[in-house]
């Protein structure tokens, strides 16, 4: 009786164990069938049944092939191409992660092989972020995540950018600049289209040359300077910090002196500024008839800013006489009108919460343009066959014959010992109280002279 009970008890235990073991066998068979159709992958590369060194070689080969094609990011009608060299793949670390996840403990010998799909570990150089920011209306963080996600699984080389809804940024206008487009400019509309709807993120360093890139070739130098001047004039009306700006060094036909700018890719002359506020700004560039309008918008306007241009020095132009035998006796003509030289200072007047302050932004000097007059070299002939006057001589003490090769408004050599040609050239206007006579030396210092 006792023996029979033991046998029955043993059979019951065996039956229970068998019932528990059979489902496991079916489950493992099902799992194995799935692994055959969907093998484990690293970055989309199948690595099942491969040794560690074979896995690393296979993945590296796939990465090398993927890096042979640039990545095209597109969105909202804009395209940015990312050079493959900007991607850094860590194949060894990715393979080590795969080994860790698929490693089985010795006591779990009955468990089937796991199927895993892990991404490759990949990093992007910082230059890519700046490249995407230059587009303006893309969400840079989300777009970068999409690019990295595609690369980590070695997927196709076309990525759709995340476009930001920037309409909310047009609630308040911070700045407005509008001027008639000069007749000697080319490519204004094309360059303006690139700048239109560009978003200025807080703390972002904006470079006009970077934004335009190779598109600077769409406009001539006069066109680039005009667009740069309009943008600079608008930025002056905000509290953005000016990092780099170059004057045109001559009075433009538009805007006030001191509020214009010049850019040049070859000479590395750029217009750069940074948004120090906590909210993004948006640039709008449009044409109205024959004029170009540049605006900067934001969600709120926290400060009232006005620009003041102060002309603190005026340098009168000289009159340069030249001689020609093509003119009749006693005849003369003006071949170049003179323009006064001037030094200007530009100030920002900022009012915030009822408190007003003024900051000097820039100081520029525009050299005078001398008036050039051509006189006849022919002389009156007297009855005796002589001439009434002597022909002009290079040894003459006439101050009009003194040369100004360095362009500082003064003759290179004085007419008389202790006397400068500026004194002689300006005697007729010495009673004008609005003119300060003098010149700027090479160190930028103003040297005042007496008329």
C-alpha positions as CSV (number, residue, x, y, z in Angstrom):
1,X,0.0,0.0,0.0
2,X,2.7,2.4,1.0
3,X,4.8,1.5,-2.1
4,X,1.8,2.0,-4.4
5,X,1.3,5.4,-2.9
6,X,4.9,6.4,-3.6
7,X,4.6,5.2,-7.2
8,X,1.4,7.2,-7.7
9,X,2.9,10.2,-6.2
10,X,6.0,10.0,-8.4
11,X,3.8,9.6,-11.5
12,X,1.8,12.6,-10.5
13,X,5.0,14.7,-10.2
14,X,6.2,13.5,-13.6
15,X,2.8,14.4,-15.2
16,X,2.9,17.9,-13.7
17,X,6.5,18.5,-14.9
18,X,5.6,17.2,-18.3
19,X,2.6,19.6,-18.5
20,X,4.9,22.5,-17.6
21,X,7.7,21.5,-20.0
22,X,5.6,21.0,-23.2
23,X,4.4,24.7,-23.5
24,X,8.0,25.8,-23.1
25,X,9.0,23.6,-25.9
26,X,6.3,25.0,-28.2
27,X,7.2,28.6,-27.1
28,X,10.8,28.1,-27.9
29,X,10.0,26.6,-31.2
30,X,7.8,29.6,-32.0
31,X,10.5,32.1,-30.9
32,X,13.2,30.3,-33.0
33,X,10.9,30.5,-36.0
34,X,10.6,34.3,-35.5
35,X,14.4,34.6,-35.2
36,X,14.9,32.9,-38.5
37,X,12.6,35.4,-40.3
38,X,13.8,38.4,-38.2
39,X,17.4,38.0,-37.2
40,X,19.1,40.3,-34.7
41,X,20.5,43.5,-36.1
42,X,22.8,46.3,-35.2
43,X,21.9,49.5,-37.1
44,X,19.8,47.5,-39.5
45,X,22.7,45.0,-40.3
46,X,21.8,41.3,-39.6
47,X,24.4,39.8,-37.2
48,X,22.8,36.6,-36.1
49,X,25.1,33.5,-35.9
50,X,28.2,35.7,-36.4
51,X,31.2,35.8,-34.1
52,X,32.2,39.1,-32.5
53,X,34.9,39.9,-34.9
54,X,32.6,39.0,-37.9
55,X,29.9,41.2,-36.4
56,X,32.2,44.3,-36.1
57,X,33.5,43.8,-39.7
58,X,30.0,43.5,-41.2
59,X,28.7,46.6,-39.4
60,X,31.8,48.6,-40.3
61,X,31.4,47.7,-43.9
62,X,27.8,48.8,-43.9
63,X,28.7,52.1,-42.2
64,X,31.4,52.8,-44.8
65,X,29.0,52.2,-47.6
66,X,26.4,54.5,-45.9
67,X,28.9,57.3,-45.5
68,X,29.5,57.4,-49.2
69,X,26.3,59.5,-49.8
70,X,25.5,63.0,-48.3
71,X,22.4,63.4,-46.2
72,X,19.7,65.8,-47.7
73,X,17.5,67.6,-45.1
74,X,14.4,69.3,-46.6
75,X,11.5,71.2,-45.2
76,X,9.4,74.2,-46.1
77,X,11.0,74.6,-49.5
78,X,14.5,74.7,-48.1
79,X,17.3,72.1,-48.5
80,X,20.5,71.6,-46.5
81,X,23.1,69.0,-47.4
82,X,25.1,67.4,-44.6
83,X,28.6,66.2,-45.5
84,X,29.1,62.5,-44.4
85,X,32.3,63.4,-42.7
86,X,30.2,65.2,-40.0
87,X,29.0,61.8,-38.7
88,X,31.0,59.9,-36.2
89,X,30.0,56.2,-35.7
90,X,31.1,54.1,-32.6
91,X,30.9,50.6,-34.1
92,X,32.9,48.9,-31.3
93,X,30.7,50.3,-28.5
94,X,27.6,49.3,-30.5
95,X,28.8,45.7,-30.9
96,X,29.7,45.6,-27.1
97,X,26.1,46.7,-26.3
98,X,24.7,43.9,-28.5
99,X,26.9,41.3,-26.8
100,X,25.7,42.4,-23.4
101,X,22.0,42.3,-24.4
102,X,22.3,38.8,-26.0
103,X,24.5,37.1,-23.4
104,X,22.8,34.2,-21.7
105,X,23.6,33.1,-18.1
106,X,25.0,29.5,-17.8
107,X,22.1,28.4,-15.6
108,X,19.5,29.5,-18.2
109,X,20.6,26.9,-20.8
110,X,17.0,26.1,-21.7
111,X,16.3,29.7,-22.8
112,X,16.3,30.4,-26.6
113,X,18.5,33.0,-28.3
114,X,17.0,36.5,-28.0
115,X,16.2,38.7,-31.0
116,X,17.4,42.3,-30.5
117,X,17.5,45.3,-32.8
118,X,19.7,48.0,-31.5
119,X,20.8,51.3,-33.2
120,X,24.3,52.3,-33.9
121,X,25.9,54.8,-31.6
122,X,26.5,58.0,-33.7
123,X,27.4,61.6,-33.0
124,X,27.1,64.7,-35.2
125,X,29.8,67.5,-35.2
126,X,28.7,70.9,-33.8
127,X,29.0,72.4,-37.3
128,X,25.8,70.6,-38.3
129,X,23.8,72.4,-35.7
130,X,25.0,75.8,-36.9
131,X,24.3,74.7,-40.5
132,X,20.7,73.8,-39.7
133,X,20.2,77.0,-37.7
134,X,21.1,79.0,-40.7
135,X,18.0,77.8,-42.5
136,X,15.9,79.9,-40.0
137,X,12.5,78.2,-39.8
138,X,13.5,74.7,-38.7
139,X,13.2,73.3,-35.3
140,X,16.9,72.5,-35.0
141,X,16.7,70.1,-32.0
142,X,14.0,67.9,-33.4
143,X,15.6,68.0,-36.9
144,X,18.9,66.9,-35.5
145,X,17.2,64.0,-33.7
146,X,15.7,62.9,-36.9
147,X,19.0,63.0,-38.7
148,X,20.7,61.0,-35.9
149,X,17.8,58.5,-35.9
150,X,18.1,57.9,-39.6
151,X,21.9,57.5,-39.4
152,X,21.8,55.1,-36.4
153,X,19.8,52.6,-38.4
154,X,21.7,53.4,-41.7
155,X,18.4,54.3,-43.3
156,X,17.9,56.4,-46.5
157,X,19.8,59.7,-46.9
158,X,16.7,61.9,-47.1
159,X,15.4,63.5,-43.9
160,X,12.4,65.6,-43.4
161,X,13.1,68.7,-41.2
162,X,10.7,69.8,-38.5
163,X,9.3,73.2,-39.5
164,X,8.6,75.7,-36.8
165,X,5.3,77.7,-36.9
166,X,6.7,81.2,-36.8
167,X,3.5,83.1,-37.3
168,X,3.3,83.7,-33.5
169,X,6.6,85.6,-33.7
170,X,5.0,88.4,-35.8
171,X,2.9,89.9,-32.9
172,X,5.1,92.9,-32.4
173,X,7.3,94.8,-34.8
174,X,10.7,95.7,-33.3
175,X,12.3,97.4,-36.3
176,X,11.5,98.8,-39.7
177,X,13.8,100.0,-42.5
178,X,12.5,100.9,-46.0
179,X,14.5,102.5,-48.8
180,X,14.2,102.8,-52.6
181,X,16.4,100.2,-54.3
182,X,19.4,101.9,-56.0
183,X,19.5,101.5,-59.8
184,X,23.1,100.1,-59.8
185,X,22.2,97.1,-57.6
186,X,21.5,93.5,-58.8
187,X,20.1,90.4,-57.0
188,X,18.1,92.3,-54.3
189,X,15.0,90.2,-54.6
190,X,16.9,86.9,-54.7
191,X,19.0,87.7,-51.7
192,X,16.0,89.1,-49.9
193,X,14.1,85.9,-50.4
194,X,16.8,84.0,-48.5
195,X,16.6,86.3,-45.5
196,X,12.8,86.4,-45.4
197,X,11.2,84.5,-42.5
198,X,14.6,83.8,-41.0
199,X,14.2,83.1,-37.2
200,X,16.8,84.6,-34.8
201,X,17.0,82.3,-31.8
202,X,17.9,83.7,-28.4
203,X,21.7,83.6,-27.8
204,X,22.3,82.8,-31.5
205,X,25.3,84.3,-33.3
206,X,24.0,85.5,-36.7
207,X,26.4,85.8,-39.6
208,X,25.0,87.3,-42.8
209,X,27.7,85.7,-44.9
210,X,26.8,82.3,-43.3
211,X,23.1,82.7,-44.1
212,X,23.7,83.6,-47.7
213,X,26.6,81.1,-48.2
214,X,27.2,80.6,-51.9
215,X,24.1,82.7,-52.7
216,X,26.3,85.9,-52.4
217,X,26.9,85.3,-56.1
218,X,23.3,86.1,-56.8
219,X,24.0,89.8,-56.3
220,X,26.7,92.3,-57.2
221,X,28.7,94.2,-54.6
222,X,26.4,97.2,-54.6
223,X,23.4,94.8,-54.1
224,X,25.1,93.0,-51.2
225,X,26.0,96.3,-49.5
226,X,22.5,97.6,-49.9
227,X,20.9,94.4,-48.3
228,X,23.5,94.4,-45.5
229,X,22.8,98.1,-44.8
230,X,19.1,97.6,-44.6
231,X,19.5,94.6,-42.2
232,X,22.0,96.5,-40.1
233,X,19.7,99.5,-39.9
234,X,16.9,97.3,-38.7
235,X,19.2,95.5,-36.2
236,X,20.2,98.9,-34.8
237,X,16.6,99.5,-33.8
238,X,16.7,96.4,-31.5
239,X,18.8,95.6,-28.5
240,X,20.7,92.9,-30.4
241,X,24.5,93.2,-29.8
242,X,26.5,94.1,-32.9
243,X,29.5,91.8,-33.1
244,X,30.9,92.8,-36.5
245,X,30.1,95.6,-39.0
246,X,32.0,97.4,-41.7
247,X,31.2,100.9,-43.0
248,X,31.2,101.7,-46.7
249,X,33.7,104.5,-46.1
250,X,31.7,106.8,-48.4
251,X,28.3,108.4,-48.2
252,X,25.7,106.1,-49.7
253,X,22.7,107.3,-51.7
254,X,20.4,105.7,-49.1
255,X,20.1,105.8,-45.3
256,X,22.1,108.1,-43.0
257,X,25.9,108.0,-42.8
258,X,26.9,105.6,-40.0
259,X,23.8,103.4,-40.4
260,X,25.0,101.6,-43.5
261,X,27.1,98.4,-43.8
262,X,29.3,96.5,-46.3
263,X,30.0,92.7,-46.6
264,X,32.5,90.9,-48.8
265,X,33.2,87.2,-48.9
266,X,36.7,87.6,-50.3
267,X,37.8,90.3,-47.9
268,X,36.1,88.4,-45.0
269,X,34.0,91.5,-44.2
270,X,30.8,90.2,-42.4
271,X,27.8,91.5,-40.6
272,X,27.3,89.7,-37.3
273,X,25.0,90.2,-34.3
274,X,23.6,88.2,-31.5
275,X,20.1,88.1,-29.9
276,X,20.7,88.6,-26.2
277,X,17.0,88.6,-25.3
278,X,15.0,85.5,-24.1
279,X,12.6,85.4,-27.1
280,X,13.3,84.7,-30.7
281,X,13.0,87.3,-33.5
282,X,11.9,87.0,-37.1
283,X,13.2,88.8,-40.1
284,X,10.8,89.8,-42.8
285,X,12.1,91.1,-46.2
286,X,9.7,92.2,-48.8
287,X,9.6,94.6,-51.8
288,X,7.0,97.3,-52.2
289,X,7.1,98.9,-55.6
290,X,10.7,100.1,-56.1
291,X,11.6,99.9,-52.4
292,X,13.0,97.2,-50.1
293,X,11.4,96.8,-46.7
294,X,13.2,95.0,-43.9
295,X,11.4,94.3,-40.6
296,X,12.2,92.4,-37.4
297,X,9.3,91.0,-35.3
298,X,9.0,89.2,-32.0
299,X,6.2,88.1,-29.7
300,X,6.5,91.0,-27.3
301,X,8.3,94.4,-27.4
302,X,9.9,95.1,-24.1
303,X,12.0,98.2,-25.0
304,X,11.6,101.3,-27.0
305,X,14.7,102.0,-29.0
306,X,15.6,105.0,-31.2
307,X,18.7,105.8,-33.2
308,X,20.6,109.1,-33.0
309,X,23.2,110.1,-35.5
310,X,25.6,112.9,-34.4
311,X,27.9,114.6,-36.9
312,X,30.6,115.9,-34.7
313,X,33.3,116.9,-37.3
314,X,33.1,118.3,-40.9
315,X,36.0,118.5,-43.2
316,X,35.6,120.8,-46.2
317,X,36.8,119.4,-49.6
318,X,39.7,121.0,-51.4
319,X,39.7,122.3,-55.0
320,X,42.2,120.6,-57.2
321,X,43.1,122.4,-60.5
322,X,44.3,120.5,-63.5
323,X,45.4,121.9,-66.9
324,X,44.5,121.0,-70.5
325,X,45.3,122.4,-73.9
326,X,42.0,121.2,-75.2
327,X,40.1,124.1,-73.6
328,X,39.9,127.6,-75.0
329,X,41.9,130.5,-73.5
330,X,40.5,131.4,-70.1
331,X,38.1,128.4,-70.1
332,X,37.7,126.0,-67.2
333,X,35.2,123.2,-66.3
334,X,34.4,121.1,-63.2
335,X,35.0,117.3,-63.8
336,X,34.3,116.2,-60.2
337,X,32.1,117.8,-57.6
338,X,33.4,118.0,-54.1
339,X,31.9,116.4,-51.1
340,X,32.6,117.3,-47.5
341,X,34.2,114.8,-45.2
342,X,32.5,114.0,-42.0
343,X,32.8,112.0,-38.8
344,X,29.6,110.6,-37.4
345,X,28.7,108.8,-34.1
346,X,25.7,106.5,-33.8
347,X,23.9,106.2,-30.5
348,X,21.1,103.9,-29.3
349,X,18.6,105.5,-27.0
350,X,16.9,102.7,-25.0
351,X,13.8,103.2,-22.8
352,X,12.8,100.2,-20.6
353,X,10.4,100.4,-17.7
354,X,10.5,104.2,-17.8
355,X,14.3,104.2,-17.5
356,X,16.3,105.8,-20.4
357,X,19.9,105.2,-21.3
358,X,22.0,105.9,-24.4
359,X,24.9,103.8,-25.7
360,X,27.5,104.6,-28.4
361,X,27.3,102.0,-31.1
362,X,29.8,103.2,-33.7
363,X,32.1,106.0,-34.9
364,X,32.9,106.3,-38.6
365,X,34.9,108.8,-40.7
366,X,34.1,109.6,-44.3
367,X,36.9,111.3,-46.1
368,X,36.1,114.3,-48.3
369,X,35.9,114.1,-52.0
370,X,37.9,116.9,-53.6
371,X,36.5,119.1,-56.3
372,X,38.5,118.8,-59.5
373,X,38.5,121.7,-62.0
374,X,40.3,121.6,-65.4
375,X,41.8,124.9,-66.7
376,X,43.1,125.8,-70.1
377,X,46.8,126.0,-70.6
378,X,46.5,128.3,-73.7
379,X,47.8,131.8,-73.2
380,X,46.6,135.2,-74.6
381,X,49.0,136.4,-77.3
382,X,50.0,140.1,-77.3
383,X,50.6,142.3,-80.3
384,X,54.4,141.9,-79.9
385,X,54.1,138.2,-80.2
386,X,54.5,137.5,-76.5
387,X,52.0,136.0,-74.0
388,X,50.2,137.9,-71.3
389,X,50.8,135.2,-68.7
390,X,53.4,132.5,-68.2
391,X,52.4,128.9,-68.7
392,X,51.9,126.9,-65.5
393,X,55.1,125.5,-64.0
394,X,55.6,122.7,-61.6
395,X,57.8,125.1,-59.6
396,X,54.9,127.5,-59.1
397,X,53.9,128.4,-55.5
398,X,50.2,128.1,-56.5
399,X,48.7,126.0,-53.7
400,X,46.2,124.5,-56.2
401,X,49.1,122.6,-57.7
402,X,49.9,120.8,-54.5
403,X,49.1,117.1,-54.6
404,X,47.1,115.1,-52.0
405,X,48.2,111.5,-52.7
406,X,47.3,110.1,-49.3
407,X,43.7,111.4,-49.4
408,X,43.8,113.1,-45.9
409,X,42.6,116.4,-47.2
410,X,46.0,118.1,-47.0
411,X,48.7,118.7,-49.6
412,X,51.6,116.3,-49.4
413,X,54.0,119.3,-49.3
414,X,53.1,122.8,-48.0
415,X,52.9,125.8,-50.4
416,X,55.0,127.9,-48.1
417,X,57.2,127.1,-45.1
418,X,54.8,126.9,-42.1
419,X,51.7,127.0,-44.3
420,X,49.4,124.2,-45.4
421,X,47.3,124.0,-48.6
422,X,44.2,123.6,-46.5
423,X,44.6,127.1,-45.2
424,X,44.7,128.5,-48.7
425,X,42.0,126.3,-50.2
426,X,39.5,127.2,-47.5
427,X,40.1,130.9,-47.1
428,X,36.9,131.8,-49.0
429,X,34.7,129.9,-46.5
430,X,36.6,130.6,-43.3
431,X,33.6,132.6,-41.9
432,X,31.3,129.6,-42.0
433,X,30.6,128.7,-38.3
434,X,29.2,125.2,-39.2
435,X,32.5,123.9,-40.6
436,X,35.4,122.7,-38.6
437,X,38.5,122.6,-40.7
438,X,41.0,119.8,-40.3
439,X,41.8,116.2,-41.2
440,X,42.1,112.7,-39.6
441,X,45.6,111.2,-39.4
442,X,46.3,107.6,-39.9
443,X,45.7,106.9,-36.2
444,X,42.1,108.2,-36.5
445,X,42.8,111.4,-34.5
446,X,41.2,114.6,-35.7
447,X,43.7,117.4,-36.3
448,X,42.0,120.8,-36.4
449,X,43.5,123.5,-38.6
450,X,42.8,127.2,-38.8
451,X,41.2,128.5,-42.0
